[in-house]
């Protein structure tokens, strides 16, 4: 505290000993230093106007942008700019904005951020069910964040999931719902809705697409996918049709870039067959022997007939006499021959299997709309080519016949350009042109009104007031210096040379008693005086300036005392 008081006293003493001009100059210089320091601090804080995008310019959702703006407003950071789905901040204070966003819990979560947080932050003595519930909640939150990235129309998305086991069965029934809110009340395309349902269904094992419901909170409309194969095939058909139309449109627009703002519409016909597989089996006219077996067998049988008289009596009675002299030949004899041949034959056949990819593009047709101003520009370019050295403003008005000729040439050129990219039609198809060219009247877009002079002046003042204030302070300081220079004491020594208009005789009345012996040697007593001797200035015969100069050189203290007494005596 004493040091502060001493410093204040020194400043007060310093100001008291200064002239009014010096005081004003000191105050202005001090104010200039303070203001310049403030400007430097502000320039370092704002980064000298250099802006940078947060999160490396990543496109953010509407919900994330609203959260970030709320967090920045809460932290009183207002020097940001919202450009579309991105936010710009001063480059020098980017860390302050990141800190405010983090403290406001408005950091956009990336892919897998919620599930990572659930896994990396387990609770103390946390049960298994609680951990599983946290993992499911984190997965649902990540699903919602990923769905918001599908389209800029989705403002927010929320996913719920539930499962239930019936009795002691191992099977469980699963259901999931997706609630979305769109921007401006716009409805998502059917393909985008189906993509969301399919994505959620694949996120959970065993979950069917028919068990996922998509609710549009803006229109109060619920979308579900049926298990009917025909509906699935129909959805696939329209998806392929849209993809093919976009492909043809992109190719056509790239080829017609030189024609200006050309509008291209495409209609594609798709073969509704999802998949085609054909098997053809044909047999040959003559079989082919692949194995032959032959078996041959010869057999001879002989049988003799008993001799005697016919009848019952001779034959019934036993032991009759017989003649042994002539046995004779057998009455029965047979010879058997057997030949067996086995042939194994196969009839020749041909199996042909053909598999074709389904949903092929059969036909495509273009409708091209050319701006009418293109014909004017094309006619002008041709006229300049035929009239070198002329300007476009020198071109005469073109007649309808000339414009019609250019229009016909343009139509022919566009048809020749787009026909090669069309699929080849089948034999017998119509010969109508697949590329229809028309034109539209492109109205000039009214230019936005220019800002008024007062608005421009106010904008310039709002951006440059600091610089103007600094230049104003510099001007005031220069004016003060000029005034101080005018009021500065003159370097004219005429008064000093005249001895301040004091007669030499009056110098004898100056009291020099305070001088020391050495200092009094410079003065002499007045001659012929009855009064007590008084010291007088010893002159050397020259002027007072020379005497005083020699006095200052020899004894400065005596000269100062002399001048002080002189000045006090003259007052």
C-alpha positions in Angstrom: 0.0 0.0 0.0 2.9 2.4 0.8 4.5 1.7 -2.5 1.2 2.6 -4.2 0.9 5.8 -2.3 4.5 6.8 -3.1 3.9 6.1 -6.7 0.7 8.2 -6.7 2.6 11.0 -5.0 5.4 10.9 -7.5 2.9 11.1 -10.3 1.1 14.0 -8.7 4.4 15.8 -8.2 5.4 15.1 -11.7 2.1 16.5 -13.0 2.3 19.5 -10.8 5.8 20.4 -12.1 4.6 20.1 -15.8 3.3 22.9 -17.9 -0.4 22.6 -19.0 0.7 21.6 -22.5 2.9 18.9 -21.1 0.0 17.6 -18.9 -2.4 17.4 -21.9 0.2 15.7 -24.0 0.9 13.1 -21.2 -2.8 12.4 -20.8 -3.3 11.9 -24.6 -0.3 9.7 -24.9 -1.4 7.5 -22.0 -4.9 7.2 -23.5 -3.4 6.3 -26.8 -1.3 3.5 -25.2 -4.4 2.1 -23.4 -6.6 2.2 -26.5 -3.9 0.7 -28.7 -3.4 -2.1 -26.2 -7.2 -2.8 -26.2 -7.2 -2.9 -30.0 -4.3 -5.3 -30.0 -6.1 -7.6 -27.5 -9.3 -7.5 -29.5 -7.5 -8.2 -32.7 -5.7 -11.2 -31.1 -9.1 -12.4 -29.8 -11.0 -12.1 -33.1 -8.1 -13.3 -35.2 -8.0 -10.2 -37.3 -11.2 -11.2 -39.0 -10.0 -14.7 -40.2 -12.8 -17.2 -39.8 -12.5 -21.0 -39.8 -15.2 -23.8 -39.8 -15.8 -25.8 -36.8 -15.3 -29.6 -36.9 -13.2 -29.2 -40.2 -16.3 -28.0 -42.1 -18.4 -31.1 -41.5 -22.0 -30.8 -42.4 -24.1 -30.8 -39.2 -27.8 -31.7 -38.7 -30.3 -29.1 -37.8 -30.7 -30.4 -34.3 -26.9 -30.3 -33.7 -26.8 -26.7 -35.0 -29.5 -25.6 -32.7 -27.7 -27.2 -29.7 -24.4 -25.6 -30.7 -26.0 -22.1 -31.1 -27.6 -22.4 -27.7 -24.3 -23.4 -26.0 -22.5 -20.5 -27.7 -25.1 -18.0 -26.7 -25.0 -19.3 -23.1 -21.2 -18.7 -23.1 -21.7 -15.1 -24.6 -19.7 -16.0 -27.7 -21.5 -14.2 -30.6 -18.8 -13.7 -33.2 -19.8 -16.8 -35.1 -21.5 -17.2 -38.5 -23.9 -20.0 -39.5 -23.4 -20.9 -43.2 -25.9 -23.5 -44.2 -25.1 -26.6 -42.1 -21.7 -25.4 -41.0 -20.5 -22.8 -38.4 -17.6 -20.4 -38.8 -15.8 -18.9 -35.8 -12.7 -16.6 -35.4 -9.6 -18.7 -35.9 -7.8 -17.2 -32.8 -10.6 -18.0 -30.4 -11.6 -21.4 -31.8 -10.6 -23.2 -28.6 -13.0 -21.0 -26.6 -15.8 -22.0 -28.9 -14.9 -25.7 -28.6 -14.8 -25.3 -24.9 -18.2 -23.7 -24.8 -19.7 -26.4 -27.0 -18.2 -29.1 -24.7 -19.4 -27.5 -21.5 -22.9 -27.1 -23.1 -22.9 -30.8 -24.0 -23.6 -29.9 -27.6 -20.7 -31.9 -29.3 -22.1 -33.8 -32.3 -21.7 -37.5 -31.8 -19.9 -39.4 -34.5 -20.6 -42.9 -35.7 -20.5 -45.2 -32.8 -19.9 -42.5 -30.2 -22.8 -43.4 -27.9 -22.0 -47.1 -27.8 -18.3 -46.3 -27.2 -19.3 -44.1 -24.2 -21.4 -46.9 -22.8 -18.6 -49.4 -23.1 -15.8 -47.2 -21.8 -17.7 -45.9 -18.8 -18.9 -48.9 -16.8 -20.5 -48.2 -13.4 -19.0 -49.5 -10.2 -20.7 -52.8 -9.1 -22.9 -52.6 -12.2 -25.1 -55.6 -12.9 -25.0 -57.4 -16.2 -28.6 -56.4 -17.1 -27.7 -52.7 -16.5 -24.7 -53.0 -18.7 -26.6 -54.7 -21.5 -29.4 -52.0 -21.2 -26.7 -49.3 -21.6 -25.3 -50.9 -24.6 -28.7 -51.2 -26.3 -29.4 -47.6 -25.4 -26.1 -46.5 -26.9 -26.8 -48.5 -30.1 -30.2 -47.0 -30.5 -28.8 -43.5 -30.1 -26.1 -44.2 -32.7 -28.8 -45.5 -35.1 -30.7 -42.3 -34.7 -27.6 -40.2 -35.3 -26.8 -42.2 -38.4 -30.3 -41.9 -39.8 -30.1 -38.1 -39.4 -27.1 -38.2 -41.9 -29.1 -39.9 -44.6 -30.8 -36.7 -45.7 -30.7 -33.0 -44.9 -34.5 -33.1 -44.6 -34.3 -35.2 -41.4 -34.2 -32.9 -38.4 -34.3 -35.5 -35.7 -34.6 -39.3 -35.4 -35.4 -41.6 -32.5 -35.2 -45.4 -32.5 -36.8 -47.7 -30.0 -36.5 -51.5 -29.7 -38.3 -54.2 -27.7 -38.3 -58.0 -27.5 -40.4 -60.5 -25.7 -40.2 -64.2 -25.0 -43.4 -66.2 -24.8 -43.4 -69.0 -22.2 -40.3 -71.3 -22.2 -39.8 -71.0 -25.9 -36.3 -70.0 -27.1 -37.8 -67.8 -29.8 -38.5 -64.2 -29.2 -40.6 -61.7 -30.9 -38.9 -58.4 -31.8 -40.2 -55.0 -32.8 -38.6 -51.7 -33.6 -39.9 -48.2 -34.4 -38.3 -45.2 -35.9 -39.7 -41.7 -35.3 -38.4 -39.0 -37.6 -39.1 -35.3 -37.9 -38.4 -33.5 -41.2 -37.5 -29.9 -42.0 -40.2 -27.7 -43.4 -42.9 -30.5 -43.3 -41.4 -32.2 -46.4 -41.8 -35.9 -46.9 -39.0 -38.4 -47.5 -38.9 -40.3 -50.7 -40.2 -43.9 -50.6 -36.7 -45.2 -51.3 -35.3 -43.3 -48.4 -38.0 -44.6 -46.1 -37.3 -48.2 -47.2 -33.6 -47.7 -46.7 -34.1 -46.6 -43.1 -36.3 -49.6 -42.3 -33.8 -52.0 -43.9 -30.9 -50.4 -41.9 -32.7 -50.7 -38.6 -33.8 -54.3 -39.4 -30.2 -55.3 -40.1 -29.0 -53.7 -36.9 -30.6 -56.4 -34.7 -30.1 -60.1 -35.4 -33.4 -61.8 -36.3 -35.4 -58.6 -36.7 -37.5 -58.7 -39.8 -38.3 -55.7 -42.0 -42.0 -56.2 -41.5 -41.5 -55.7 -37.7 -40.0 -52.2 -38.2 -42.4 -49.2 -38.4 -41.3 -45.8 -39.6 -43.3 -42.8 -38.2 -43.1 -39.4 -39.8 -44.1 -37.0 -37.0 -44.5 -34.1 -39.4 -47.2 -35.8 -41.5 -48.4 -38.4 -38.9 -47.7 -41.1 -41.5 -46.5 -44.6 -40.7 -44.6 -46.7 -43.3 -44.1 -50.5 -43.0 -42.8 -53.1 -45.4 -44.9 -56.2 -46.0 -43.7 -59.8 -46.1 -45.5 -60.3 -49.4 -42.9 -61.3 -52.0 -44.8 -59.3 -54.6 -44.4 -56.1 -52.6 -40.7 -56.8 -52.1 -40.3 -57.4 -55.8 -42.2 -54.2 -56.6 -40.1 -52.1 -54.3 -36.9 -53.6 -55.9 -38.3 -52.8 -59.4 -38.9 -49.1 -58.6 -35.6 -48.8 -56.9 -33.7 -50.1 -60.0 -35.9 -47.9 -62.2 -35.0 -44.8 -60.2 -31.3 -45.7 -60.2 -31.2 -46.2 -64.0 -33.0 -42.9 -64.6 -30.5 -41.0 -62.4 -27.7 -42.7 -64.3 -29.0 -41.7 -67.7 -29.8 -38.2 -66.5 -26.3 -37.6 -65.2 -24.7 -38.8 -68.4 -26.9 -36.6 -70.5 -26.3 -33.5 -68.4 -22.5 -34.0 -68.7 -22.8 -34.3 -72.5 -25.0 -31.2 -72.8 -23.1 -28.9 -70.5 -22.2 -26.5 -73.4 -25.9 -25.8 -74.0 -26.4 -23.8 -70.8 -29.0 -24.5 -68.2 -30.5 -27.6 -69.9 -33.3 -29.5 -68.2 -33.2 -33.2 -68.8 -35.9 -35.7 -67.9 -35.6 -39.5 -68.5 -38.1 -42.3 -68.6 -36.7 -45.8 -68.4 -38.6 -49.1 -69.0 -37.3 -52.0 -66.9 -37.9 -55.7 -67.6 -40.0 -56.8 -64.5 -38.3 -60.2 -64.5 -36.3 -60.4 -61.3 -34.3 -63.5 -62.4 -34.6 -65.9 -65.4 -33.1 -69.5 -65.5 -33.8 -71.9 -68.4 -32.9 -75.6 -68.7 -33.1 -77.4 -72.1 -32.8 -81.2 -72.4 -32.7 -82.8 -75.9 -32.3 -86.6 -76.9 -30.4 -87.9 -79.9 -32.1 -90.0 -82.7 -30.0 -93.2 -82.4 -28.9 -94.7 -79.1 -25.3 -95.5 -78.4 -24.1 -98.9 -77.1 -22.0 -98.6 -74.0 -21.9 -102.3 -72.9 -22.5 -105.7 -74.8 -22.7 -109.3 -73.3 -23.2 -112.6 -75.2 -24.0 -116.1 -73.7 -24.1 -119.3 -75.8 -25.3 -122.8 -74.6 -25.7 -126.3 -76.5 -27.6 -129.3 -75.0 -28.5 -132.9 -76.4 -31.2 -135.2 -74.7 -31.9 -138.9 -75.6 -34.6 -141.3 -74.1 -35.2 -145.0 -74.9 -38.7 -146.6 -74.9 -39.3 -150.0 -73.1 -40.1 -153.0 -75.5 -43.0 -155.6 -75.2 -46.5 -156.2 -76.2 -48.9 -153.6 -75.7 -51.7 -154.2 -73.3 -52.4 -154.6 -69.6 -51.6 -158.1 -69.1 -48.2 -158.4 -70.4 -47.2 -155.1 -68.9 -48.9 -155.6 -65.5 -47.3 -159.0 -64.9 -43.8 -158.9 -63.8 -40.8 -160.8 -64.9 -41.6 -161.6 -68.4 -39.0 -162.9 -70.8 -37.2 -160.4 -73.1 -34.8 -160.7 -75.9 -31.3 -159.3 -75.4 -29.9 -159.9 -78.8 -31.0 -156.6 -80.5 -31.3 -153.6 -78.1 -32.2 -151.1 -80.9 -32.0 -147.2 -80.9 -33.6 -144.8 -78.5 -37.1 -143.8 -79.4 -36.6 -140.0 -78.3 -33.6 -137.6 -79.0 -33.4 -133.7 -78.8 -30.6 -131.2 -79.3 -31.0 -127.6 -77.7 -28.9 -124.6 -78.6 -29.3 -121.3 -76.6 -27.7 -117.9 -77.4 -28.2 -114.8 -75.1 -27.0 -111.3 -76.0 -27.3 -108.3 -73.7 -26.7 -104.8 -75.0 -26.7 -101.6 -72.8 -27.5 -98.6 -74.8 -28.0 -94.9 -73.9 -29.8 -92.4 -75.9 -27.7 -89.2 -76.5 -29.0 -85.9 -74.8 -28.0 -82.3 -74.5 -28.6 -80.2 -71.4 -28.5 -76.4 -71.8 -28.9 -74.1 -68.8 -29.3 -70.3 -69.3 -29.4 -67.8 -66.4 -30.1 -64.1 -67.0 -29.9 -61.2 -64.6 -33.3 -59.6 -64.0 -34.5 -56.0 -64.1 -32.7 -55.2 -67.3 -33.2 -51.8 -69.0 -35.3 -52.3 -72.1 -35.9 -48.8 -73.4 -35.1 -45.2 -72.4 -36.3 -41.9 -73.7 -35.0 -38.3 -73.1 -36.9 -35.1 -73.0 -34.4 -32.1 -73.2 -35.5 -28.5 -72.7 -33.0 -25.9 -74.0 -33.1 -22.3 -72.8 -34.4 -20.0 -75.6 -31.5 -17.6 -74.9 -29.1 -20.2 -76.2 -30.4 -19.8 -79.8 -29.7 -16.0 -79.5 -26.2 -16.7 -78.3 -25.5 -19.3 -81.0 -26.8 -16.9 -83.7 -24.6 -14.1 -82.3 -21.5 -16.4 -82.3 -22.1 -17.4 -85.9 -22.5 -13.8 -87.0 -19.3 -12.8 -85.3 -17.5 -15.7 -87.0 -18.7 -14.3 -90.4 -17.9 -10.7 -89.5 -14.5 -10.6 -87.9 -13.6 -7.4 -86.2 -17.2 -6.7 -85.1 -18.6 -6.7 -81.6 -21.6 -8.5 -80.2 -23.4 -5.2 -79.8 -23.1 -4.6 -83.5 -25.1 -7.8 -84.4 -28.5 -7.0 -86.1 -31.7 -8.5 -84.8 -32.1 -12.0 -86.0 -35.2 -13.1 -87.9 -37.5 -16.0 -86.9 -36.3 -18.0 -89.9 -32.6 -17.7 -88.7 -33.6 -18.7 -85.2 -35.7 -21.6 -86.5 -32.7 -22.9 -88.5 -30.4 -22.7 -85.4 -33.1 -24.5 -83.4 -33.3 -27.3 -85.9 -29.5 -27.7 -85.9 -29.5 -27.8 -82.1 -32.2 -30.4 -82.0 -30.3 -32.6 -84.5 -27.0 -32.2 -82.6 -28.6 -33.1 -79.3 -30.2 -36.2 -80.8 -27.0 -37.3 -82.3 -25.2 -36.8 -79.0 -27.7 -38.7 -76.8 -28.7 -41.6 -79.1 -25.5 -43.6 -78.6 -26.1 -43.9 -74.9 -29.6 -45.3 -75.3 -30.1 -49.1 -75.1 -30.7 -50.8 -78.5 -34.3 -51.6 -79.1 -35.5 -55.0 -80.2 -36.4 -55.8 -83.8 -39.8 -54.5 -84.8 -40.0 -51.7 -82.3 -41.3 -48.3 -83.3 -39.0 -45.8 -85.0 -40.2 -42.8 -83.1 -37.3 -40.6 -81.8 -36.2 -41.4 -78.3 -34.8 -37.9 -77.8 -37.4 -35.1 -77.8 -35.9 -31.6 -77.8 -37.9 -28.5 -76.8 -37.1 -25.1 -75.4 -38.3 -22.9 -72.6 -38.3 -19.2 -72.1 -35.7 -18.4 -69.5 -36.8 -15.2 -67.8 -34.1 -12.9 -66.6 -33.6 -13.1 -62.8 -34.1 -9.7 -61.2 -30.9 -8.5 -59.5 -31.2 -7.9 -55.8 -31.5 -4.2 -54.9 -28.2 -2.6 -54.1 -27.8 -1.2 -50.6 -28.3 2.5 -50.1 -25.5 4.9 -49.5 -26.5 5.4 -45.9 -26.5 1.6 -45.4 -23.0 1.3 -46.9 -21.7 4.2 -44.8 -23.1 2.7 -41.6 -21.6 -0.7 -42.5 -18.3 0.9 -43.2 -18.4 2.9 -39.9 -19.3 -0.2 -38.0 -16.3 -2.0 -39.4 -13.8 0.9 -39.3 -14.8 2.9 -36.2 -11.8 1.6 -34.3 -9.4 2.7 -37.0 -11.1 6.1 -37.2 -10.8 6.6 -33.4 -7.1 5.7 -33.5 -6.5 8.2 -36.3 -8.5 10.8 -34.3 -6.3 10.4 -31.3 -3.2 10.7 -33.4 -4.6 13.9 -34.9 -5.4 15.4 -31.5 -1.8 14.5 -30.3 -0.3 16.2 -33.4 -2.4 19.3 -32.8 -1.3 19.4 -29.2 2.3 19.1 -30.2 1.8 22.0 -32.6 0.3 24.1 -29.9 3.0 23.2 -27.5 5.7 24.1 -30.1 4.1 27.5 -30.6 4.0 28.3 -26.8 7.5 27.0 -26.2 10.0 29.5 -24.8 11.9 31.4 -27.4 15.6 30.8 -27.9 16.2 34.6 -28.3 19.0 35.7 -25.9 18.3 39.5 -26.3 16.9 39.8 -22.8 19.8 38.0 -21.3 22.2 40.1 -23.3 20.5 43.2 -22.0 20.9 42.0 -18.5 17.2 41.6 -18.1 17.0 45.4 -18.4 18.6 45.8 -15.0 21.1 48.7 -14.6 24.5 47.8 -13.4 24.2 50.2 -10.5 21.3 48.2 -9.1 23.5 45.2 -9.0 25.2 46.7 -6.0 22.0 46.4 -4.0 21.9 42.7 -4.4 22.4 40.8 -1.1 25.3 38.5 -1.6 25.8 37.7 2.1 24.8 34.1 1.5 27.8 33.5 -0.7 30.8 31.7 0.5 34.3 33.2 0.6 35.2 31.7 -2.7 31.9 32.9 -4.3 32.4 36.4 -2.9 35.7 36.7 -4.7 33.8 37.4 -7.8 32.3 40.6 -6.4 34.0 43.9 -5.3 33.1 46.6 -2.8 31.8 49.9 -4.2 34.6 52.6 -4.2 34.4 55.8 -2.3 31.6 54.8 0.0 31.1 55.6 3.6 28.6 52.8 4.1 29.8 49.3 5.1 31.3 47.6 2.2 28.8 45.6 0.1 29.9 43.1 -2.4 29.3 44.1 -6.0 29.7 42.3 -9.2 33.2 42.5 -10.5 32.9 43.5 -14.1 35.7 43.2 -16.6 34.7 46.0 -18.8 32.6 43.8 -21.1 28.9 43.3 -21.2 26.9 41.6 -18.5 26.4 38.4 -20.6 30.1 37.8 -20.9 30.6 38.4 -17.2 27.8 36.1 -16.2 29.0 33.4 -18.6 32.4 33.5 -17.0 30.8 33.4 -13.6 28.7 30.3 -14.5 31.8 28.6 -15.8 33.8 29.4 -12.7 31.1 29.1 -10.0 27.6 28.0 -11.1 26.2 28.3 -7.6 27.2 31.9 -7.3 25.7 32.7 -10.7 22.4 30.9 -9.7 22.2 32.9 -6.5 22.9 36.1 -8.3 20.2 35.5 -10.9 17.7 34.4 -8.2 18.3 37.6 -6.2 18.1 39.6 -9.3 14.8 38.2 -10.4 13.3 38.4 -6.9 14.5 42.0 -6.6 12.9 43.0 -9.9 9.5 41.7 -8.8 
